[in-house]
Amino acid sequence: MRGPSRLLGALALTCSLLGLHGCASMQAEQTRALLAQPPADIPSQAVLSGTPFFPQSELQCGPAALATVMQSAGVRITPDDLTRSVFLPGRKGSLQIDMLAAPRRHGVISTRIEPSLTALMHEVAAGHPVVVLLNLGLAIYPVWHYAVVIGYDLPSGEVLMRSGTTELQRLPLYTFEYTWARSGQWGFVVLPPDQLPAASSETDVSDGRVTFERLATPQQAVSAYRTALQRWPHNLVMSLGLGNALMAAGDARGAADVLAGAAREHDSAAAWNNLAMAHLKLGEREAALSAAEHAVKRAQVAEPRWLDTAMGTLSEVRQTLSGK
């Protein structure tokens, strides 16, 4: 997890942002570059005016920010519904790991974005409000606060947010960059399984979907993996995920097709092993034996962590063959 591992919610929104602005001018390289040469592939201004707004109660910036982006993703939910899962009274705030986990329990996927102002603006331009973690205090006295970026205005050099009790807060880009940098520019979007972030890395998208699969229905997981593989068709982890999700959904033939492609392309012990199981499910015993033998061979040569599993699968296939 990037950024602070232990985080406090906002103690209050009384920090003087005017004072921070003076410091910001010394540490705003991204802002200077962005204003000097705005990205050509997004508009100079964007605002997601239809984004819900939940004025936060004391210390409840985490649940309020989450409800904002989850409602934007189509989930009917309120901050009160999320308080128990993300708010820690003893720490007076919400941990990043809990903020990422909560949406996945409701059928939507939280995904980290790339830590940059340009990535943030690409998400907003794509229609995705972004949860960000800011430090509104000082290095020696941090005041952590979750807000939701819903817009930007490059001509005026501002970021637009749902923040605290302010429905539309305009913050100078210089100040925003300074306060955001303290969290390692940590931010994420929440989207339905059939949508992708505009500015997340392949690794972050893969990680988000793998975690989502553990809590999702098989059909939701299939949708999530299929959507991501349209952008990254050669990703082994997501190909394995799609194969497993199809198996769980009762589509062994679809799983076998996906896993066969992954096994051939990557010569992966895991893919060969899972392909053997798919063939076995389909009653294709000879094909299952061939795939299981490939899995063992590959594990012996280059992927020893899969050897025990592959040997177990091969034994199961041989027992099935001997009993036919």
C-alpha positions, 0 to 999 in steps of 0.5 A, a space after each residue: 500500500 502506497 502512502 501512509 499505512 496508518 491514517 487519521 481522518 480529518 480532525 477538522 477543516 480548520 487548517 489554513 490553506 492560505 498558509 499552505 499556498 506559500 509552501 506549495 509554490 516551492 513544491 509544485 513541479 507538476 502544476 507548473 508543467 501542466 499549466 505551461 503545456 496542458 494535455 492536448 487529449 483532454 479539455 481545459 475545463 471539466 466538472 462532474 456537476 451531477 456528482 452526489 454530495 454528502 456533507 460529512 459529520 465530524 471525522 467522517 470524511 472517509 464514508 462521505 467520500 466513498 458514498 460519493 463515488 459509489 453512488 456515482 458508480 450506481 450503488 445506492 448507499 449513504 455514508 451511514 451505510 459505510 461507517 461500520 466498514 471503513 471508520 475506526 473510532 480508535 484511530 478517528 479515521 479510515 485506513 486506505 486499505 478499508 477504503 479500497 475494500 469497501 466498494 468491492 463488497 457492493 459489486 463495484 471495483 475500486 482501482 488506484 490511479 497513477 500518482 500524477 495530476 495529469 492522470 487525475 485530470 484524465 479520470 475526471 475528463 472521462 467522467 470518473 470522480 476521484 477519491 484523493 487523500 490530502 494532508 491539510 496540516 503540517 509534516 509534524 502535525 498531519 491532518 489527513 482528509 479524504 475528498 473527491 475531485 470532481 473537476 478542474 479548470 486549467 485556465 484558472 489553475 484550480 481543482 474542484 472538489 466535494 470536500 467536508 461540508 463544502 459542496 464545491 470547493 475550488 482549490 489552487 492547483 499549487 495548493 492541491 499538489 502540495 497537500 496531495 503529495 503528502 500521501 504519495 498522490 494516493 487516489 482511486 476511482 470506483 467503477 462498475 465491472 464493465 468499465 475501466 479507469 482512464 489513468 490506471 496502470 495495468 498492474 493496478 487494474 489487475 490487482 483491483 480485479 483480482 481482489 474484486 473476484 474474491 467478493 464478487 459473483 462469478 458473473 461480475 468477475 467474468 465481466 470485470 476480467 473480460 473488460 480489462 482484457 480488451 485493453 490488455 489482452 496478453 495479461 496472464 493474471 487476468 486471463 487466469 482470473 477469467 478462466 477461473 471465473 468462467 469455471 465458477 459460472 459453470 462455463 467450462 468450455 469458455 474457461 478451457 478456451 481462455 486457459 488454452 490461449 493463456 497456456 500456449 502464449 505464456 507456457 504458464 504452469 498455472 494456466 496448464 494446470 487450470 486447463 487440465 481441470 477444465 478439460 477434466 470437467 468437460 470429460 476430455 480426459 486425454 486433453 486433461 492428461 496432456 495439459 496436466 503433464 505440461 503443467 508438471 513439466 513447466 513447474 519442474 523447469 521454471 515454476 517450482 511453487 506450482 509443482 505440488 499443485 500440478 502433481 496433485 492435478 496430474 494424479 487426479 487426472 490419472 486416477 480418472 483415466 484408470 477408472 474409465 
